[in-house]
Amino acid sequence: MGFYYGSNSPPPDDDKPGGFKEAILITWIVFRVLAVPLAILFGGIAFLVALFYLFTWHPLAGLGGILLIVAVVAARAIWEWRHPPTLE
C-alpha cells in the first residue's frame, strides 16, 4: 500500500518558498509580454472614441481622422516597400 499512497514521512523541504524578488520578476515579465497588445487595444479604443467625437463635431473632421489613419498606413507601406529586409 505504500507504493500507492507514499510513505508516512513528509517529503523533504529542499525548495525554499518564493520571495518578493521572484514575485516582482514574474510580474515584470508578464507586463512586458502584455504591454504591446494592451497598448494596441487601448489605443484603438481611444481612436474610436476620438473618431466619434470628431464626427459629432463635424462630419469632415471625422473623415479627416479616417484619412489620417489611411495616410499613415500607406506611408508605412511605401516605406517598407522601399526598404526591404535584408536576408543574411
PDB file of N, CA, C and O in Angstrom:
ATOM      1  N   MET A   1       0.808  -1.201   0.000  1.00  0.00           N
ATOM      2  CA  MET A   1       0.000   0.000   0.000  1.00  0.00           C
ATOM      3  C   MET A   1       0.851   1.266   0.000  1.00  0.00           C
ATOM      4  O   MET A   1       0.392   2.314  -0.454  1.00  0.00           O
ATOM      5  N   GLY A   2       2.066   1.188   0.494  1.00  0.00           N
ATOM      6  CA  GLY A   2       2.946   2.338   0.494  1.00  0.00           C
ATOM      7  C   GLY A   2       3.289   2.776  -0.920  1.00  0.00           C
ATOM      8  O   GLY A   2       3.602   3.945  -1.146  1.00  0.00           O
ATOM      9  N   PHE A   3       3.236   1.860  -1.866  1.00  0.00           N
ATOM     10  CA  PHE A   3       3.511   2.198  -3.266  1.00  0.00           C
ATOM     11  C   PHE A   3       2.447   3.144  -3.799  1.00  0.00           C
ATOM     12  O   PHE A   3       2.760   4.068  -4.550  1.00  0.00           O
ATOM     13  N   TYR A   4       1.194   2.924  -3.421  1.00  0.00           N
ATOM     14  CA  TYR A   4       0.100   3.755  -3.920  1.00  0.00           C
ATOM     15  C   TYR A   4      -0.042   5.074  -3.173  1.00  0.00           C
ATOM     16  O   TYR A   4      -0.328   6.110  -3.775  1.00  0.00           O
ATOM     17  N   TYR A   5       0.154   5.032  -1.893  1.00  0.00           N
ATOM     18  CA  TYR A   5      -0.107   6.223  -1.077  1.00  0.00           C
ATOM     19  C   TYR A   5       1.155   6.931  -0.617  1.00  0.00           C
ATOM     20  O   TYR A   5       1.058   7.969   0.038  1.00  0.00           O
ATOM     21  N   GLY A   6       2.290   6.432  -0.921  1.00  0.00           N
ATOM     22  CA  GLY A   6       3.534   7.050  -0.491  1.00  0.00           C
ATOM     23  C   GLY A   6       3.869   6.645   0.928  1.00  0.00           C
ATOM     24  O   GLY A   6       3.092   5.969   1.603  1.00  0.00           O
ATOM     25  N   SER A   7       5.048   7.074   1.369  1.00  0.00           N
ATOM     26  CA  SER A   7       5.469   6.720   2.715  1.00  0.00           C
ATOM     27  C   SER A   7       4.762   7.617   3.728  1.00  0.00           C
ATOM     28  O   SER A   7       4.143   8.618   3.368  1.00  0.00           O
ATOM     29  N   ASN A   8       4.866   7.245   4.977  1.00  0.00           N
ATOM     30  CA  ASN A   8       4.214   8.005   6.036  1.00  0.00           C
ATOM     31  C   ASN A   8       4.999   9.257   6.411  1.00  0.00           C
ATOM     32  O   ASN A   8       4.469  10.140   7.085  1.00  0.00           O
ATOM     33  N   SER A   9       6.258   9.342   5.980  1.00  0.00           N
ATOM     34  CA  SER A   9       7.060  10.517   6.340  1.00  0.00           C
ATOM     35  C   SER A   9       6.778  11.649   5.345  1.00  0.00           C
ATOM     36  O   SER A   9       6.546  11.387   4.165  1.00  0.00           O
ATOM     37  N   PRO A  10       6.795  12.891   5.807  1.00  0.00           N
ATOM     38  CA  PRO A  10       6.556  14.018   4.898  1.00  0.00           C
ATOM     39  C   PRO A  10       7.731  14.179   3.926  1.00  0.00           C
ATOM     40  O   PRO A  10       8.848  13.761   4.230  1.00  0.00           O
ATOM     41  N   PRO A  11       7.482  14.779   2.767  1.00  0.00           N
ATOM     42  CA  PRO A  11       8.572  14.956   1.793  1.00  0.00           C
ATOM     43  C   PRO A  11       9.607  15.947   2.325  1.00  0.00           C
ATOM     44  O   PRO A  11       9.275  16.820   3.127  1.00  0.00           O
ATOM     45  N   PRO A  12      10.852  15.816   1.886  1.00  0.00           N
ATOM     46  CA  PRO A  12      11.874  16.754   2.373  1.00  0.00           C
ATOM     47  C   PRO A  12      11.607  18.168   1.872  1.00  0.00           C
ATOM     48  O   PRO A  12      11.053  18.376   0.793  1.00  0.00           O
ATOM     49  N   ASP A  13      12.016  19.125   2.686  1.00  0.00           N
ATOM     50  CA  ASP A  13      11.796  20.539   2.359  1.00  0.00           C
ATOM     51  C   ASP A  13      13.054  21.120   1.706  1.00  0.00           C
ATOM     52  O   ASP A  13      13.762  21.914   2.326  1.00  0.00           O
ATOM     53  N   ASP A  14      13.332  20.731   0.466  1.00  0.00           N
ATOM     54  CA  ASP A  14      14.522  21.217  -0.220  1.00  0.00           C
ATOM     55  C   ASP A  14      14.296  22.584  -0.853  1.00  0.00           C
ATOM     56  O   ASP A  14      15.209  23.410  -0.873  1.00  0.00           O
ATOM     57  N   ASP A  15      13.097  22.837  -1.369  1.00  0.00           N
ATOM     58  CA  ASP A  15      12.815  24.088  -2.068  1.00  0.00           C
ATOM     59  C   ASP A  15      12.392  25.169  -1.082  1.00  0.00           C
ATOM     60  O   ASP A  15      11.547  24.964  -0.211  1.00  0.00           O
ATOM     61  N   LYS A  16      13.028  26.350  -1.261  1.00  0.00           N
ATOM     62  CA  LYS A  16      12.623  27.487  -0.449  1.00  0.00           C
ATOM     63  C   LYS A  16      11.382  28.109  -1.085  1.00  0.00           C
ATOM     64  O   LYS A  16      11.237  28.071  -2.306  1.00  0.00           O
ATOM     65  N   PRO A  17      10.502  28.669  -0.296  1.00  0.00           N
ATOM     66  CA  PRO A  17       9.357  29.352  -0.905  1.00  0.00           C
ATOM     67  C   PRO A  17       9.827  30.617  -1.625  1.00  0.00           C
ATOM     68  O   PRO A  17      10.830  31.224  -1.249  1.00  0.00           O
ATOM     69  N   GLY A  18       9.091  31.000  -2.656  1.00  0.00           N
ATOM     70  CA  GLY A  18       9.442  32.190  -3.424  1.00  0.00           C
ATOM     71  C   GLY A  18       9.343  33.442  -2.579  1.00  0.00           C
ATOM     72  O   GLY A  18       8.532  33.534  -1.658  1.00  0.00           O
ATOM     73  N   GLY A  19      10.172  34.383  -2.906  1.00  0.00           N
ATOM     74  CA  GLY A  19      10.192  35.622  -2.143  1.00  0.00           C
ATOM     75  C   GLY A  19       9.674  36.788  -2.967  1.00  0.00           C
ATOM     76  O   GLY A  19       9.077  36.618  -4.031  1.00  0.00           O
ATOM     77  N   PHE A  20       9.921  37.966  -2.441  1.00  0.00           N
ATOM     78  CA  PHE A  20       9.458  39.201  -3.076  1.00  0.00           C
ATOM     79  C   PHE A  20      10.124  39.407  -4.430  1.00  0.00           C
ATOM     80  O   PHE A  20       9.478  39.838  -5.385  1.00  0.00           O
ATOM     81  N   LYS A  21      11.411  39.101  -4.511  1.00  0.00           N
ATOM     82  CA  LYS A  21      12.165  39.303  -5.746  1.00  0.00           C
ATOM     83  C   LYS A  21      11.602  38.451  -6.890  1.00  0.00           C
ATOM     84  O   LYS A  21      11.451  38.935  -8.011  1.00  0.00           O
ATOM     85  N   GLU A  22      11.298  37.208  -6.607  1.00  0.00           N
ATOM     86  CA  GLU A  22      10.755  36.328  -7.635  1.00  0.00           C
ATOM     87  C   GLU A  22       9.367  36.762  -8.075  1.00  0.00           C
ATOM     88  O   GLU A  22       9.034  36.675  -9.257  1.00  0.00           O
ATOM     89  N   ALA A  23       8.559  37.225  -7.140  1.00  0.00           N
ATOM     90  CA  ALA A  23       7.214  37.689  -7.488  1.00  0.00           C
ATOM     91  C   ALA A  23       7.277  38.933  -8.370  1.00  0.00           C
ATOM     92  O   ALA A  23       6.511  39.046  -9.328  1.00  0.00           O
ATOM     93  N   ILE A  24       8.170  39.861  -8.064  1.00  0.00           N
ATOM     94  CA  ILE A  24       8.321  41.065  -8.879  1.00  0.00           C
ATOM     95  C   ILE A  24       8.852  40.709 -10.257  1.00  0.00           C
ATOM     96  O   ILE A  24       8.419  41.293 -11.251  1.00  0.00           O
ATOM     97  N   LEU A  25       9.788  39.759 -10.339  1.00  0.00           N
ATOM     98  CA  LEU A  25      10.346  39.345 -11.623  1.00  0.00           C
ATOM     99  C   LEU A  25       9.274  38.723 -12.518  1.00  0.00           C
ATOM    100  O   LEU A  25       9.204  39.042 -13.705  1.00  0.00           O
ATOM    101  N   ILE A  26       8.457  37.859 -11.977  1.00  0.00           N
ATOM    102  CA  ILE A  26       7.387  37.236 -12.757  1.00  0.00           C
ATOM    103  C   ILE A  26       6.371  38.281 -13.198  1.00  0.00           C
ATOM    104  O   ILE A  26       5.908  38.252 -14.338  1.00  0.00           O
ATOM    105  N   THR A  27       6.021  39.202 -12.307  1.00  0.00           N
ATOM    106  CA  THR A  27       5.083  40.268 -12.663  1.00  0.00           C
ATOM    107  C   THR A  27       5.650  41.141 -13.770  1.00  0.00           C
ATOM    108  O   THR A  27       4.919  41.510 -14.689  1.00  0.00           O
ATOM    109  N   TRP A  28       6.933  41.481 -13.708  1.00  0.00           N
ATOM    110  CA  TRP A  28       7.581  42.302 -14.732  1.00  0.00           C
ATOM    111  C   TRP A  28       7.571  41.599 -16.087  1.00  0.00           C
ATOM    112  O   TRP A  28       7.305  42.233 -17.108  1.00  0.00           O
ATOM    113  N   ILE A  29       7.855  40.308 -16.108  1.00  0.00           N
ATOM    114  CA  ILE A  29       7.871  39.548 -17.364  1.00  0.00           C
ATOM    115  C   ILE A  29       6.478  39.499 -17.973  1.00  0.00           C
ATOM    116  O   ILE A  29       6.328  39.667 -19.183  1.00  0.00           O
ATOM    117  N   VAL A  30       5.465  39.272 -17.160  1.00  0.00           N
ATOM    118  CA  VAL A  30       4.087  39.226 -17.678  1.00  0.00           C
ATOM    119  C   VAL A  30       3.685  40.585 -18.233  1.00  0.00           C
ATOM    120  O   VAL A  30       3.063  40.650 -19.294  1.00  0.00           O
ATOM    121  N   PHE A  31       4.022  41.666 -17.551  1.00  0.00           N
ATOM    122  CA  PHE A  31       3.685  43.001 -18.055  1.00  0.00           C
ATOM    123  C   PHE A  31       4.420  43.316 -19.349  1.00  0.00           C
ATOM    124  O   PHE A  31       3.853  43.964 -20.229  1.00  0.00           O
ATOM    125  N   ARG A  32       5.678  42.870 -19.489  1.00  0.00           N
ATOM    126  CA  ARG A  32       6.416  43.105 -20.729  1.00  0.00           C
ATOM    127  C   ARG A  32       5.788  42.345 -21.891  1.00  0.00           C
ATOM    128  O   ARG A  32       5.761  42.849 -23.013  1.00  0.00           O
ATOM    129  N   VAL A  33       5.289  41.154 -21.642  1.00  0.00           N
ATOM    130  CA  VAL A  33       4.651  40.371 -22.701  1.00  0.00           C
ATOM    131  C   VAL A  33       3.330  41.010 -23.112  1.00  0.00           C
ATOM    132  O   VAL A  33       3.000  41.034 -24.297  1.00  0.00           O
ATOM    133  N   LEU A  34       2.579  41.522 -22.158  1.00  0.00           N
ATOM    134  CA  LEU A  34       1.246  42.056 -22.442  1.00  0.00           C
ATOM    135  C   LEU A  34       1.239  43.544 -22.794  1.00  0.00           C
ATOM    136  O   LEU A  34       0.185  44.076 -23.144  1.00  0.00           O
ATOM    137  N   ALA A  35       2.368  44.225 -22.713  1.00  0.00           N
ATOM    138  CA  ALA A  35       2.381  45.674 -22.911  1.00  0.00           C
ATOM    139  C   ALA A  35       1.964  46.073 -24.317  1.00  0.00           C
ATOM    140  O   ALA A  35       1.120  46.954 -24.474  1.00  0.00           O
ATOM    141  N   VAL A  36       2.529  45.452 -25.340  1.00  0.00           N
ATOM    142  CA  VAL A  36       2.224  45.846 -26.723  1.00  0.00           C
ATOM    143  C   VAL A  36       0.775  45.521 -27.093  1.00  0.00           C
ATOM    144  O   VAL A  36       0.093  46.392 -27.632  1.00  0.00           O
ATOM    145  N   PRO A  37       0.268  44.299 -26.828  1.00  0.00           N
ATOM    146  CA  PRO A  37      -1.140  44.057 -27.174  1.00  0.00           C
ATOM    147  C   PRO A  37      -2.119  44.960 -26.436  1.00  0.00           C
ATOM    148  O   PRO A  37      -3.114  45.399 -27.011  1.00  0.00           O
ATOM    149  N   LEU A  38      -1.843  45.239 -25.165  1.00  0.00           N
ATOM    150  CA  LEU A  38      -2.737  46.128 -24.417  1.00  0.00           C
ATOM    151  C   LEU A  38      -2.652  47.557 -24.924  1.00  0.00           C
ATOM    152  O   LEU A  38      -3.664  48.257 -24.966  1.00  0.00           O
ATOM    153  N   ALA A  39      -1.457  48.001 -25.312  1.00  0.00           N
ATOM    154  CA  ALA A  39      -1.318  49.351 -25.868  1.00  0.00           C
ATOM    155  C   ALA A  39      -2.075  49.462 -27.185  1.00  0.00           C
ATOM    156  O   ALA A  39      -2.720  50.480 -27.440  1.00  0.00           O
ATOM    157  N   ILE A  40      -2.008  48.437 -28.021  1.00  0.00           N
ATOM    158  CA  ILE A  40      -2.750  48.451 -29.280  1.00  0.00           C
ATOM    159  C   ILE A  40      -4.253  48.468 -29.003  1.00  0.00           C
ATOM    160  O   ILE A  40      -4.994  49.214 -29.644  1.00  0.00           O
ATOM    161  N   LEU A  41      -4.700  47.659 -28.060  1.00  0.00           N
ATOM    162  CA  LEU A  41      -6.122  47.594 -27.724  1.00  0.00           C
ATOM    163  C   LEU A  41      -6.633  48.930 -27.193  1.00  0.00           C
ATOM    164  O   LEU A  41      -7.644  49.442 -27.675  1.00  0.00           O
ATOM    165  N   PHE A  42      -5.942  49.499 -26.205  1.00  0.00           N
ATOM    166  CA  PHE A  42      -6.390  50.762 -25.632  1.00  0.00           C
ATOM    167  C   PHE A  42      -6.234  51.917 -26.614  1.00  0.00           C
ATOM    168  O   PHE A  42      -7.047  52.842 -26.620  1.00  0.00           O
ATOM    169  N   GLY A  43      -5.190  51.870 -27.448  1.00  0.00           N
ATOM    170  CA  GLY A  43      -5.025  52.893 -28.470  1.00  0.00           C
ATOM    171  C   GLY A  43      -6.137  52.856 -29.499  1.00  0.00           C
ATOM    172  O   GLY A  43      -6.620  53.900 -29.937  1.00  0.00           O
ATOM    173  N   GLY A  44      -6.547  51.646 -29.890  1.00  0.00           N
ATOM    174  CA  GLY A  44      -7.665  51.518 -30.833  1.00  0.00           C
ATOM    175  C   GLY A  44      -8.971  52.021 -30.249  1.00  0.00           C
ATOM    176  O   GLY A  44      -9.759  52.671 -30.937  1.00  0.00           O
ATOM    177  N   ILE A  45      -9.197  51.721 -28.983  1.00  0.00           N
ATOM    178  CA  ILE A  45     -10.422  52.206 -28.331  1.00  0.00           C
ATOM    179  C   ILE A  45     -10.395  53.729 -28.215  1.00  0.00           C
ATOM    180  O   ILE A  45     -11.408  54.390 -28.445  1.00  0.00           O
ATOM    181  N   ALA A  46      -9.229  54.286 -27.855  1.00  0.00           N
ATOM    182  CA  ALA A  46      -9.110  55.748 -27.757  1.00  0.00           C
ATOM    183  C   ALA A  46      -9.318  56.394 -29.117  1.00  0.00           C
ATOM    184  O   ALA A  46      -9.936  57.455 -29.206  1.00  0.00           O
ATOM    185  N   PHE A  47      -8.810  55.769 -30.181  1.00  0.00           N
ATOM    186  CA  PHE A  47      -9.015  56.316 -31.517  1.00  0.00           C
ATOM    187  C   PHE A  47     -10.494  56.284 -31.895  1.00  0.00           C
ATOM    188  O   PHE A  47     -10.997  57.247 -32.475  1.00  0.00           O
ATOM    189  N   LEU A  48     -11.195  55.209 -31.582  1.00  0.00           N
ATOM    190  CA  LEU A  48     -12.629  55.148 -31.893  1.00  0.00           C
ATOM    191  C   LEU A  48     -13.415  56.211 -31.128  1.00  0.00           C
ATOM    192  O   LEU A  48     -14.322  56.833 -31.681  1.00  0.00           O
ATOM    193  N   VAL A  49     -13.072  56.419 -29.865  1.00  0.00           N
ATOM    194  CA  VAL A  49     -13.755  57.459 -29.090  1.00  0.00           C
ATOM    195  C   VAL A  49     -13.481  58.833 -29.702  1.00  0.00           C
ATOM    196  O   VAL A  49     -14.393  59.647 -29.845  1.00  0.00           O
ATOM    197  N   ALA A  50     -12.217  59.086 -30.064  1.00  0.00           N
ATOM    198  CA  ALA A  50     -11.879  60.362 -30.692  1.00  0.00           C
ATOM    199  C   ALA A  50     -12.566  60.518 -32.043  1.00  0.00           C
ATOM    200  O   ALA A  50     -12.979  61.618 -32.411  1.00  0.00           O
ATOM    201  N   LEU A  51     -12.688  59.413 -32.781  1.00  0.00           N
ATOM    202  CA  LEU A  51     -13.353  59.468 -34.082  1.00  0.00           C
ATOM    203  C   LEU A  51     -14.840  59.786 -33.933  1.00  0.00           C
ATOM    204  O   LEU A  51     -15.383  60.576 -34.706  1.00  0.00           O
ATOM    205  N   PHE A  52     -15.499  59.185 -32.955  1.00  0.00           N
ATOM    206  CA  PHE A  52     -16.905  59.516 -32.703  1.00  0.00           C
ATOM    207  C   PHE A  52     -17.049  60.982 -32.308  1.00  0.00           C
ATOM    208  O   PHE A  52     -17.986  61.656 -32.737  1.00  0.00           O
ATOM    209  N   TYR A  53     -16.124  61.472 -31.493  1.00  0.00           N
ATOM    210  CA  TYR A  53     -16.167  62.883 -31.114  1.00  0.00           C
ATOM    211  C   TYR A  53     -15.978  63.779 -32.332  1.00  0.00           C
ATOM    212  O   TYR A  53     -16.675  64.783 -32.481  1.00  0.00           O
ATOM    213  N   LEU A  54     -15.035  63.420 -33.205  1.00  0.00           N
ATOM    214  CA  LEU A  54     -14.813  64.224 -34.409  1.00  0.00           C
ATOM    215  C   LEU A  54     -16.049  64.234 -35.309  1.00  0.00           C
ATOM    216  O   LEU A  54     -16.386  65.269 -35.883  1.00  0.00           O
ATOM    217  N   PHE A  55     -16.726  63.089 -35.437  1.00  0.00           N
ATOM    218  CA  PHE A  55     -17.937  63.052 -36.258  1.00  0.00           C
ATOM    219  C   PHE A  55     -19.064  63.862 -35.639  1.00  0.00           C
ATOM    220  O   PHE A  55     -19.879  64.434 -36.364  1.00  0.00           O
ATOM    221  N   THR A  56     -19.128  63.921 -34.311  1.00  0.00           N
ATOM    222  CA  THR A  56     -20.172  64.755 -33.694  1.00  0.00           C
ATOM    223  C   THR A  56     -19.834  66.232 -33.825  1.00  0.00           C
ATOM    224  O   THR A  56     -20.730  67.075 -33.863  1.00  0.00           O
ATOM    225  N   TRP A  57     -18.550  66.549 -33.892  1.00  0.00           N
ATOM    226  CA  TRP A  57     -18.129  67.938 -34.054  1.00  0.00           C
ATOM    227  C   TRP A  57     -18.411  68.418 -35.470  1.00  0.00           C
ATOM    228  O   TRP A  57     -19.051  69.451 -35.664  1.00  0.00           O
ATOM    229  N   HIS A  58     -17.927  67.656 -36.475  1.00  0.00           N
ATOM    230  CA  HIS A  58     -18.182  67.991 -37.869  1.00  0.00           C
ATOM    231  C   HIS A  58     -17.885  66.743 -38.705  1.00  0.00           C
ATOM    232  O   HIS A  58     -16.875  66.075 -38.480  1.00  0.00           O
ATOM    233  N   PRO A  59     -18.760  66.424 -39.671  1.00  0.00           N
ATOM    234  CA  PRO A  59     -18.524  65.215 -40.473  1.00  0.00           C
ATOM    235  C   PRO A  59     -17.188  65.228 -41.228  1.00  0.00           C
ATOM    236  O   PRO A  59     -16.558  64.182 -41.385  1.00  0.00           O
ATOM    237  N   LEU A  60     -16.758  66.391 -41.689  1.00  0.00           N
ATOM    238  CA  LEU A  60     -15.478  66.441 -42.393  1.00  0.00           C
ATOM    239  C   LEU A  60     -14.297  66.188 -41.449  1.00  0.00           C
ATOM    240  O   LEU A  60     -13.270  65.656 -41.871  1.00  0.00           O
ATOM    241  N   ALA A  61     -14.438  66.563 -40.192  1.00  0.00           N
ATOM    242  CA  ALA A  61     -13.388  66.278 -39.214  1.00  0.00           C
ATOM    243  C   ALA A  61     -13.265  64.773 -38.988  1.00  0.00           C
ATOM    244  O   ALA A  61     -12.155  64.253 -38.871  1.00  0.00           O
ATOM    245  N   GLY A  62     -14.390  64.075 -38.927  1.00  0.00           N
ATOM    246  CA  GLY A  62     -14.359  62.625 -38.788  1.00  0.00           C
ATOM    247  C   GLY A  62     -13.731  61.952 -39.994  1.00  0.00           C
ATOM    248  O   GLY A  62     -12.942  61.018 -39.853  1.00  0.00           O
ATOM    249  N   LEU A  63     -14.084  62.429 -41.187  1.00  0.00           N
ATOM    250  CA  LEU A  63     -13.467  61.877 -42.391  1.00  0.00           C
ATOM    251  C   LEU A  63     -11.971  62.193 -42.432  1.00  0.00           C
ATOM    252  O   LEU A  63     -11.177  61.389 -42.919  1.00  0.00           O
ATOM    253  N   GLY A  64     -11.596  63.344 -41.928  1.00  0.00           N
ATOM    254  CA  GLY A  64     -10.177  63.680 -41.846  1.00  0.00           C
ATOM    255  C   GLY A  64      -9.421  62.727 -40.928  1.00  0.00           C
ATOM    256  O   GLY A  64      -8.281  62.359 -41.212  1.00  0.00           O
ATOM    257  N   GLY A  65     -10.051  62.332 -39.834  1.00  0.00           N
ATOM    258  CA  GLY A  65      -9.432  61.353 -38.926  1.00  0.00           C
ATOM    259  C   GLY A  65      -9.237  60.015 -39.594  1.00  0.00           C
ATOM    260  O   GLY A  65      -8.199  59.376 -39.419  1.00  0.00           O
ATOM    261  N   ILE A  66     -10.228  59.580 -40.362  1.00  0.00           N
ATOM    262  CA  ILE A  66     -10.110  58.316 -41.089  1.00  0.00           C
ATOM    263  C   ILE A  66      -9.025  58.426 -42.155  1.00  0.00           C
ATOM    264  O   ILE A  66      -8.214  57.515 -42.317  1.00  0.00           O
ATOM    265  N   LEU A  67      -9.010  59.547 -42.882  1.00  0.00           N
ATOM    266  CA  LEU A  67      -7.992  59.728 -43.914  1.00  0.00           C
ATOM    267  C   LEU A  67      -6.586  59.819 -43.305  1.00  0.00           C
ATOM    268  O   LEU A  67      -5.614  59.415 -43.942  1.00  0.00           O
ATOM    269  N   LEU A  68      -6.473  60.335 -42.104  1.00  0.00           N
ATOM    270  CA  LEU A  68      -5.181  60.387 -41.432  1.00  0.00           C
ATOM    271  C   LEU A  68      -4.646  58.975 -41.177  1.00  0.00           C
ATOM    272  O   LEU A  68      -3.468  58.706 -41.411  1.00  0.00           O
ATOM    273  N   ILE A  69      -5.496  58.088 -40.705  1.00  0.00           N
ATOM    274  CA  ILE A  69      -5.078  56.708 -40.465  1.00  0.00           C
ATOM    275  C   ILE A  69      -4.714  56.019 -41.779  1.00  0.00           C
ATOM    276  O   ILE A  69      -3.725  55.288 -41.845  1.00  0.00           O
ATOM    277  N   VAL A  70      -5.513  56.251 -42.829  1.00  0.00           N
ATOM    278  CA  VAL A  70      -5.206  55.663 -44.137  1.00  0.00           C
ATOM    279  C   VAL A  70      -3.861  56.182 -44.639  1.00  0.00           C
ATOM    280  O   VAL A  70      -3.077  55.418 -45.201  1.00  0.00           O
ATOM    281  N   ALA A  71      -3.588  57.461 -44.446  1.00  0.00           N
ATOM    282  CA  ALA A  71      -2.318  58.033 -44.890  1.00  0.00           C
ATOM    283  C   ALA A  71      -1.144  57.451 -44.109  1.00  0.00           C
ATOM    284  O   ALA A  71      -0.085  57.199 -44.684  1.00  0.00           O
ATOM    285  N   VAL A  72      -1.315  57.236 -42.821  1.00  0.00           N
ATOM    286  CA  VAL A  72      -0.241  56.655 -42.008  1.00  0.00           C
ATOM    287  C   VAL A  72       0.047  55.223 -42.461  1.00  0.00           C
ATOM    288  O   VAL A  72       1.210  54.843 -42.593  1.00  0.00           O
ATOM    289  N   VAL A  73      -0.991  54.431 -42.697  1.00  0.00           N
ATOM    290  CA  VAL A  73      -0.799  53.053 -43.150  1.00  0.00           C
ATOM    291  C   VAL A  73      -0.147  53.038 -44.533  1.00  0.00           C
ATOM    292  O   VAL A  73       0.736  52.218 -44.787  1.00  0.00           O
ATOM    293  N   ALA A  74      -0.568  53.934 -45.429  1.00  0.00           N
ATOM    294  CA  ALA A  74       0.022  53.998 -46.768  1.00  0.00           C
ATOM    295  C   ALA A  74       1.485  54.424 -46.692  1.00  0.00           C
ATOM    296  O   ALA A  74       2.321  53.874 -47.409  1.00  0.00           O
ATOM    297  N   ALA A  75       1.807  55.387 -45.841  1.00  0.00           N
ATOM    298  CA  ALA A  75       3.198  55.819 -45.700  1.00  0.00           C
ATOM    299  C   ALA A  75       4.071  54.687 -45.166  1.00  0.00           C
ATOM    300  O   ALA A  75       5.207  54.508 -45.603  1.00  0.00           O
ATOM    301  N   ARG A  76       3.533  53.934 -44.226  1.00  0.00           N
ATOM    302  CA  ARG A  76       4.294  52.784 -43.702  1.00  0.00           C
ATOM    303  C   ARG A  76       4.496  51.731 -44.785  1.00  0.00           C
ATOM    304  O   ARG A  76       5.570  51.137 -44.874  1.00  0.00           O
ATOM    305  N   ALA A  77       3.480  51.492 -45.610  1.00  0.00           N
ATOM    306  CA  ALA A  77       3.606  50.511 -46.691  1.00  0.00           C
ATOM    307  C   ALA A  77       4.644  50.956 -47.714  1.00  0.00           C
ATOM    308  O   ALA A  77       5.436  50.139 -48.183  1.00  0.00           O
ATOM    309  N   ILE A  78       4.651  52.235 -48.065  1.00  0.00           N
ATOM    310  CA  ILE A  78       5.636  52.745 -49.022  1.00  0.00           C
ATOM    311  C   ILE A  78       7.037  52.668 -48.435  1.00  0.00           C
ATOM    312  O   ILE A  78       7.984  52.327 -49.144  1.00  0.00           O
ATOM    313  N   TRP A  79       7.184  52.980 -47.153  1.00  0.00           N
ATOM    314  CA  TRP A  79       8.493  52.902 -46.520  1.00  0.00           C
ATOM    315  C   TRP A  79       8.995  51.459 -46.510  1.00  0.00           C
ATOM    316  O   TRP A  79      10.168  51.218 -46.795  1.00  0.00           O
ATOM    317  N   GLU A  80       8.135  50.504 -46.191  1.00  0.00           N
ATOM    318  CA  GLU A  80       8.530  49.092 -46.193  1.00  0.00           C
ATOM    319  C   GLU A  80       8.865  48.616 -47.602  1.00  0.00           C
ATOM    320  O   GLU A  80       9.757  47.786 -47.777  1.00  0.00           O
ATOM    321  N   TRP A  81       8.165  49.127 -48.600  1.00  0.00           N
ATOM    322  CA  TRP A  81       8.413  48.727 -49.974  1.00  0.00           C
ATOM    323  C   TRP A  81       9.786  49.219 -50.442  1.00  0.00           C
ATOM    324  O   TRP A  81      10.487  48.515 -51.169  1.00  0.00           O
ATOM    325  N   ARG A  82      10.163  50.425 -50.024  1.00  0.00           N
ATOM    326  CA  ARG A  82      11.452  50.980 -50.446  1.00  0.00           C
ATOM    327  C   ARG A  82      12.621  50.488 -49.596  1.00  0.00           C
ATOM    328  O   ARG A  82      13.773  50.607 -50.013  1.00  0.00           O
ATOM    329  N   HIS A  83      12.353  49.952 -48.442  1.00  0.00           N
ATOM    330  CA  HIS A  83      13.407  49.437 -47.551  1.00  0.00           C
ATOM    331  C   HIS A  83      13.108  47.976 -47.192  1.00  0.00           C
ATOM    332  O   HIS A  83      12.709  47.682 -46.066  1.00  0.00           O
ATOM    333  N   PRO A  84      13.302  47.061 -48.157  1.00  0.00           N
ATOM    334  CA  PRO A  84      13.000  45.663 -47.855  1.00  0.00           C
ATOM    335  C   PRO A  84      13.994  45.098 -46.850  1.00  0.00           C
ATOM    336  O   PRO A  84      15.125  45.575 -46.756  1.00  0.00           O
ATOM    337  N   PRO A  85      13.578  44.089 -46.102  1.00  0.00           N
ATOM    338  CA  PRO A  85      14.500  43.494 -45.122  1.00  0.00           C
ATOM    339  C   PRO A  85      15.619  42.726 -45.843  1.00  0.00           C
ATOM    340  O   PRO A  85      15.412  42.154 -46.914  1.00  0.00           O
ATOM    341  N   THR A  86      16.776  42.732 -45.242  1.00  0.00           N
ATOM    342  CA  THR A  86      17.893  42.003 -45.831  1.00  0.00           C
ATOM    343  C   THR A  86      17.928  40.592 -45.265  1.00  0.00           C
ATOM    344  O   THR A  86      17.806  40.378 -44.058  1.00  0.00           O
ATOM    345  N   LEU A  87      18.097  39.653 -46.156  1.00  0.00           N
ATOM    346  CA  LEU A  87      18.187  38.250 -45.735  1.00  0.00           C
ATOM    347  C   LEU A  87      19.658  37.869 -45.681  1.00  0.00           C
ATOM    348  O   LEU A  87      20.353  37.918 -46.696  1.00  0.00           O
ATOM    349  N   GLU A  88      20.124  37.496 -44.525  1.00  0.00           N
ATOM    350  CA  GLU A  88      21.537  37.138 -44.361  1.00  0.00           C
ATOM    351  C   GLU A  88      21.687  35.698 -44.003  1.00  0.00           C
ATOM    352  O   GLU A  88      22.808  35.219 -43.826  1.00  0.00           O
TER     353      GLU A  88
END
